[in-house]
Amino acid sequence: MNPPIAAEQNHVLSLHGHDRIDPYYWMRDKKNAEVIDYLNAENAYTKQLMKHTADFQKNLYTEMRGRIKEDDSSVPVKRDNYYYYTRQEDGKEYPIYCRKANSLDDEEEVLLNVNELAEGHKYYQIRAYTISHEHNILAYGVDLTGNRKIDIYFKDLKTGNLLPDKLMQVAYATWASDNQTIFYMAYDDAMRSHKIFRHRLGDPVENAVEVFHEKDEKFDCYISRTSSKKYMVIHSQSTLTSEAWYIDAFEPTNPPTLIQARQLKHEFNVDHYQDRFYFRTNWEAQNFRLMSAPVETPSLKNWEEVIPHRTDVLFESMTFFKQFLVLEERSNGLSQIRIKTWDGPTDYYLPFNDPAYVAYVGANYEFDTSILRYHYTSMTTPNSVYDFNMETQEQTLRKQTEVLGGFASENYVSERLTATARDGQQVPISLVYKKDTPINKNTPLLLYAYGSYGINIDPHFSSIRLSLLDRGFVFAIAHIRGSETLGRAWYDNGKFLKKKNTFTDFIDCAEHLLAQNYTSKDKLVIQGGSAGGLLMGAVINLRPDLFKGVLAQVPFVDVITTMLDTSLPLTTGEYEEWGNPNDKEYYDYMLSYSPYDNVVAKDYPNMLVTTGINDSQVHYWEPTKWVAKLRKLKTDNNKLLLHINMDAGHGGASGRFESLKEIALNYAFILDLFDIKS
């Protein structure tokens, strides 16, 4: 079957005296029947070229699903007099939200059975789930397309009936503490959360009161309730700058009061304890510190230091209890949980021993307790939920995710390596493989990375990944610049006019793995999604010779065109991540690495590119245009496949099993490159 050849309709994009010719600009119009026909042709081509793996994909799907305990439930979380949890049933795609009153021995109350709600829908996702202050009303948001817009419904938990209130196509919602008022965020045309409204149950929804309007297109706004439940905090946030206002959560009709006005490059989060607001802030503290101020006078000039800044420790988040302050930190690239008393000498860290792991604080709604709920996982340890007594330092394993099919942690090995980047920086690499896998130049290796927005790809466990490890693969994560793995400077040196450090770090990690004989060029495949898809596009333009194959998922590859289109989501708000190409310096720099703009006539690796037609973050036309251009210019005979989910968005298929089919396609593509068929 011949690949589809996209029609060319040259569209000239001019700026700074420079013309870019885009022959596939026409693909942006999905109302155009020719666009849909082309997408269907790409799907048909992919299906045909992967037809010989169809049975293998089914086997992979069955194998991955077979490791999942289908009849399962989460560890209950106590909120006031209720224990909340979710459970899954055999053969069902979606969770069932439940609770028990007073005791875990009491009768179960089903609050929401998503399987019943999802019947008849190709895509169904719960994106908001919030219980009122008195636990008698549930607000839940439904996304039917994957584009992040939700309809919020209200359910009376005493009668089981839906209330007539319904909030259409909004962003999110949060309850006030009066049990009658809910605040919600609304999107503008560019999918920016730009307004906050107040709705009182029973009032006409069209009479909702606008509480806050963020007019600066670089900022999004959202509202949350402090852990004390006493205040609602309006956060207005750009990539680099914060502002915050508060409202009494029990008097939600009060106007917002300013906590701290925005100042360029000042980022902070707010919570409340006793009579003070507490701030995780980067004010004169690159890696953040903890400060506080009286509620009556919360502005910056009254802030007092609680936890000082440290150059070698990134302060990531805080959780408040009546007696204890719990801090999540990152040191030497690894997560730490620190526990200290508010007014005493107790100050210690939880001990973790794996070379590569992630530990994080879970849901802790009870304020007057000494029990901390936290999660721990490593590349060889399934997710484990612990209750830790902060007074006695005793802990109880409440649950470790059960992996069916004979999995044993001791059969796998995890390592943490360090690659030397070309400028001398030391880049961590986490990896895992089966203990009996021979490590040499014949070992297939999948290298994964992201590298943007300060987001860390931590070394967690995946039962799905076992389908590669059990077939002799090594799986590795490159903790490259653009993340915050080694602190805020690690992020700052992988953005703006230093973005290329992200790409060269990844290449240098690949080179290190080759030099250490973990694999060879003919055995090395790479994977990244979204901004990680940009990474994939950039590195194969720079060093296509290094890689046997590429998985590029919802890849952000048409950088300049997108960053010049302010009608799109993630454009003006992204200027503080990538820069503004209306400035020639940033335009020229982006032009030098934008994957779509830098495709040339040369050999490229085997590639599978995936996207979703309803993606509101990286629109389907970016990967589609990229594949069309690659197909026209590349000089090799390697595979180039595009798969478009015609019912989903950025996150792919909804449902815990349906998404496995997409992963089975990805894995079958990789394994087929090495003639692994079973």
Helices and strands as residue ranges (DSSP letters): E 11-15, E 18-22, G 25-28, H 33-49, G 51-53, H 54-66, E 72-73, E 77-79, E 82-88, E 96-101, E 109-113, H 114-117, E 125-131, E 137-143, E 150-156, E 162-170, E 172-175, E 181-187, E 193-200, G 205-207, E 209-213, E 220-225, E 231-237, E 242-248, E 257-260, E 268-273, E 276-281, E 289-294, G 300-302, E 304-307, E 313-320, E 324-331, E 334-341, E 347-349, E 357-361, E 371-378, E 384-389, E 395-400, G 409-411, E 412-420, E 426-434, E 445-448, H 466-469, E 474-478, H 488-492, G 496-498, H 500-515, G 521-523, E 524-529, H 531-542, G 544-546, E 549-553, H 559-563, G 572-574, H 575-578, H 584-593, G 596-598, E 606-612, H 621-633, E 640-645, H 658-673
